[in-house]
Amino acid sequence: MPLNLSIKNVLEPVVVRLRERAKHNHRFLQGELLAILEGAAEPSLVSQRQLAPRIGASVEVDGHLG
């Protein structure tokens, strides 16, 4: 179920840069913020490498197993 989040006290220069980024990516600010959060929530390559042996998997990077 989707939840609403609120970020307070964001400095205006940050908001301006986020709006510019959103425009560059052909999104509204809301969509850009969601894309940033989704990207930040993705498991990192380091955590994937740490998890892989525990679940009997391997991580491939540029054609090489890591």
ABEGO torsion letter per residue (X at the ends): XBBBBBBBGBBAAAAAAAAAAAAAAGBBAAAAAAAAAAAAABBBAAAAAAAAAAAGBBBBBGGBBX
